[in-house]
Amino acid sequence: MPDHDGIPAARQRLGLLLAGAGPRVRRQLASLDGDVAPLDRLARRGVPEVVIRAARRLARQEAADLLDVVGGAGWRWLVPEDGEFPALLRTVSDPPFGLFVKGTLRHRPVVAVVGSRAATPYGRQVARLLGEELARARVVVVSGMARGVDGAVHEGALSANGETWAVWGTGPDRIYPPEHGELASAIARVGALLTEYPPGTPPRRHHFPQRNRLIAGLAGATVVVEAAARSGALGTARIALDEGRDVLAVPGSILSERSVGPNTLLRLGAQPLLNPSDVLEIVGGDVPRNAPPREDGRDGVLAHLPAGEALTSDELAAAASVPVAEVLATLLRMEVEGRVQRQADGRYLRVGGMAGGAVQFAGKGSA
C-alpha cells in the first residue's frame, strides 16, 4: 500500500535497501503488523530521519528506474506481502527487505544442501545424488550456486528435471562464480535465482554469510555434506538451528579435513543423513510408487560401481563378469554422457544415479 506521497510499499522497501539500511532496520520492519506506509511507521519507531529521507528519495524515482531495468532482464522484486514470496522466509528473525527473483517460486517442501567449495569427489557425488532424489520427490533443492557441493546439488536436481533455487551473494547482474553462467540459465528455466542485493553488487566476502541466512531461512531442513572446521556451510547450519529448523549431516571419513564439519555436527546431536529418505521424512515429498528404472540393460555395469567409490575397468569387468573391451566401450559412452568420470589414476567414478535404486552414504542406510 502506498504512503501519503503515493509511493508503493514495495518500492519503499527497495528504497531502504538502496539507502543501505542494515539488519536493525530489517528487523524493525519485520516486526510491523502489515505493510502500510512502512517508512512513516519506521520513523515513528525511531529509525534515524536521515535514513528515512534517503529511502524516500530513492524509492520515489531510482527504485522505479531500477525495477524497469531488472524487469527487462527477467528479474522482479518480491516482498513478504506478495503471495509468491517463500512462506518460511517470512518467519525468520532477519528477513530481507525483499528479493530480486528470476524464475518461478512454487510452494513445495524445500531442503537446503550446502557444503565445501573444495569438495572431494565423494562430496560432489553425494550432493548430486541428493539433488536427484529430492527433485524426484518434488522437493525444491536450494543452495548457493558456489563451486563444489552447491554446484553439484543444483546439477543433480536439474538432471532429474526437478526444481532448484540458487541464492546469490551478488547483484542480479553479477553471476558468481562466472563459470556457472550456463548453470544459472538452466536453474532460472525450471526453478529460480534469488538475491537480496541490488544490481552492481560485487561478490564481497561479507555478503556470503548474509546469503547463507537466506538459504537456511528458505528451507525446512538443511543438509551439510562436507565442510571444514570453519566454513560457511557450518554457519548456515547454525542459522538453521537458531531458526528452529532441522539440520542433518552426511557422515564422512575421519581422515578428511572436509568431514570435520558434518562429523562435529553429528557429535553435537545433528541427525545423520544416510539416505535421502532421512530428510524426506522431515519435510515430506512425493515419491512415485512406480518409478521407471534408472539404468537400461546396456548400462548394467553401473550396478557394480558403488556410489562414492572409484574402480578400474578391469575391476568392473571382473565384478560384472563381462569382457574388458565391452566394459571400456560402455564406460566411454557413459563418460561422454556425463554419467561417469575418469579419474587421473584411470579409475572411474559414478556421477549420478544409484545402484539398485537406493544409495547409502555411510553405514547402513535407512530403508
Phi, psi and omega in degrees: 000140181286163175266195184292342176272359180080016180271122180302148182301322180298322178287329175298319176298317179295324176299320176298318178298312182294334178280355178081020176299143188255196185302325181298316179292321178302316182291321177296320178296321180293335182277350179290145178272104183087185186229043179270122176044060186300325181293317178298318183289323176294324177299320178290339177277357177100008175296134184308139183300328180296325178290316181297315181297317180296317180296320180294317179298315181292323180293331185293318184230308184301319181296319179296318179296319181297318180297326176295319182294309182292329178297325177294338178264008177090008180259156175221164182252117179250141176239164186304335180283348178285141182297331182280345183299133183303127187298317183295329182289338177292336190264357184283164184288336182225070180287158179286163172300327180178182181228134164277127186230136171234119184118204185236134176251102179268150181274091178226168172302142183234133175235132175267135175236120185227162180175193189291142171291327179262055185292150173283166173306322177298314181297318179294322181291318178299317180298316180296317179297320177297316178302317180298309187290321177294320179296319178297333179272011179062037173257137176283131179256121181245139176203191188254006178060022177282175173294163175081231186301316183302308181300321182294321182288323174299315181297321178297315179297319180294322181295337178262014180058036181256181184258133178221145179244138176244124180258123185263155171255022180228176174288167183293350179257009184232097178285129179217131355290153187298334181287354180264024179299314179294323178297317179299318180297319180294320179296316182296331181290324185243347181223234183202148169256137183225143171204148174263000184265142181285165178305146180091351182283121181279171180279080178277152186303316186286351178289331189285323171299323177294318176301321183295331178293331177286319178302312179295322183289333180284338194252145173285336179211147178240133178248127176258120182270301176220143179195138175286176184299324177241106184208159177295329180297320178292326175298319177298318179297318179297318179297317179301317178296318179298329180273003179078020179267161179282144177233130177238153181226139177272118181300146180224175181298136177289351179268354184258129177300328183281355176262356181300317182299300181297323180294325176293318176301319179296319179296329181274000174113004177295154180282132176287139174256108180253349183200145178306333180296338179299319180275331178295329177295335181274312187262348184087180183163171184234084182275120179301136181286326182244064181292140178293151178299144184267349178238138174271172185299327181293334185257026179300344178299333180296334178297342181255011178243090186297152176300132176086359180242150177242133183230156175278166177296325178296317180295320179293320179298318180294319182292323183270352181058045176229158181299148180300320182300321179292319178297317180298319179295318179294317180296321179298315180297317181289331176293319177296323180284351181082019183265340173224160176235136175270122181279168182299332181271006177092354178277162183246139182239136179290136179263314181211168181087165185228138176289131175070013177079007178212159180225143173233127185271334179194146178061211179261113181291160178287157185291000000 
